[in-house]
Amino acid sequence: EMKWLEQLPKGWKTYFPGHGKLSFSSMSLNDVCVLTPAWFGGVATLFLVLLTMEASESTSAGVAAGLVMAIIPAHMMRSSAGEYDNEAVAVACFCATFW
C-alpha cells in the first residue's frame, strides 16, 4: 500500500514543506519556515525601539525597551527559530502599526 505522498503527481511534492526543494535563493522552504520567527522577532524589537524613542524622545529609553523586549519570555517563545507561529509575524506587524 502506497502512502498518500507517494500517490501525488510528481510536481506536487515540492509544495509540502520539508518535501522536495522549493528554492528561495540558496534556502529551502523548510529553512524559511524555521527562520521566519527569528527574523520577525528582530523586526518587532526594532519597531518597539523606534516606537519608544518617538514616544519618549529618549534614545536610552528606546534601547532599554529593546533590551527588555529581547528578554521577555513570551517574546522569546514566539520568536525562536523553529517555532513557526503566526504570532511572531503579528507582534512585528502590531509594533510597526503603532510606530
QUICORCOR-V22671 format. One line per field, one symbol per residue. ss: DSSP state (h for helix, s for strand, l for the rest). psi: psi as a letter, one per 30 degrees, with the letter a starting at -180 (. if undefined). burial: b if it has 9 or more other ideal C-beta (glycine too) atoms within 8 Angstrom, else e. A space follows every 50 residues. Layout:
ss->???
psi->???
burial->???
This chain:
ss->lllllllllhhhhhhlllllllssllsshhhhhhhhhhhhhhhhhhhhhh hhhhhhllhhhhhhhhhhhhhlhhhhhhlllllllhhhhhhhhhhhhhl
psi->kkleeffllefffffkkfjajjkjcgkleeeeeefeeeefeeeeeeeeee eeeeefhkeeeeeeeeeeefgkeeeeefgkkfikkfeeeeeeeeeeef.
burial->eeeeeeeeeeeebbeeeeeeeeeeeebbbebbbbbbbbebbbbbbbbbbb bbbeeeeeeebbbbbbeebbeeeebbebbbeebeeeebbebbebbbeee
